[in-house]
Amino acid sequence: MYEEYTQERIAQLRTAKGVSARDMSLSLGQNDSYINRIENKRSLPSLTGLFYICEYLGVTPMEFFDTGSAYPAQMAELIRELRKLDAAELELVTNMVKTLASK
């Protein structure tokens, strides 16, 4: 169950980041087919490898396994920025998000 999820999640987050499997593999210091083999269900990363993949994708392992968020890196960045706002500014952003989400 988690094996297939892991392989699909890597593909989803890599695509959202706009990077090729080959470029990601090389950036991780692996051979050029490393990510391709994982995404095509021929291999699984080690735990250490998964940590490096998460770091590369800009997500924590917790965010990686959060099935409720299709864009965990963007959500984490948004939350970091929201923490800088005061109560009135947060209320404005909340109303704007509600308006966008209702469309």
N, C-alpha and C positions, 0 to 999 in steps of 0.2 A: 504494500500500500504506500508506504513512505518512499520506497525506491522510485516508483513511477512519478509520484508527486515531486520529488527532488529533481528528477530529470526534466519534467515539464516546467517546473518553476524556474530553473536556470534558463531555459529557452525563453520563457516569458519575460523575465527581468533583463536578460541580455538584449532581446529585441527592443524592449522599451528604452534601453540605454542607447540603442542605435549602433551597436558594435557587432562586427562579424564574429562568428565562432572562432575563426582562425586568429583574428587579432586579439581576442580575449585569451585564447590559449597561449599565444606568444607573450602577452603582457603578464601572464601568470608564471612565466618561465617554463612552460611545458612545451611539448612538441605541438606542431600546428593542428593536429587532429584531436587533441585532448578533449575539448568541449564538445566537438562533433560526436565523438564516441559516447560521451555521457548523454547528450541529448537524443541520440539514436538508440539508447537503451542497450548499448554494448558494454558499458562500464559505469561504475559509480565512483565518485570522489571519496578519498579517505576523509576522516573527520577534519584533519588538518587542512586538507585540500578544500573542503567545504567552507572552512573559516576564511581561507584566502579568496575563494569565490565570492563569499558574502562581502568581504572588504572591498574587493574590486567593484562589485555591483553597488556599493554604498549602502548596504543594509546590514543590520545586526542579524545573527542567527534567529533570534526571536521574530524579527520582522520577516525573515525569509520564510518561516513556517506559519506565518499569519495568513490563513486562507481567506480572511475577510478583506484583505487589501491587495488590489491588483497593482498598486503603485507605492510600495512601501518606502522607497527612497524619497519620493516626492512628499509623502505624508510626514516623514521624519523631518524633512527640511521645513515644511510648513509649520509643524509644531515648534521647532526651534525659533522660528520667526514670531510665532504667536506669543511665545513666552516674553517677548520684549514689549508687548502692548499693555496699556492700562485697561481698566474695566470698560470705559466708554468706547475705546477703540475695538476691544474684543466684541462688544455688542454690535458695532457697525459691521464687522467682519462676519459675525454669526448671521446677521440678517441678510447680508449679501450671499452667503453660502446657501442659506435656506431658499432664497429666491432662485439661485442657479440650480439647486438640486430639484426644485419643483417643476422645472421645464422638461 
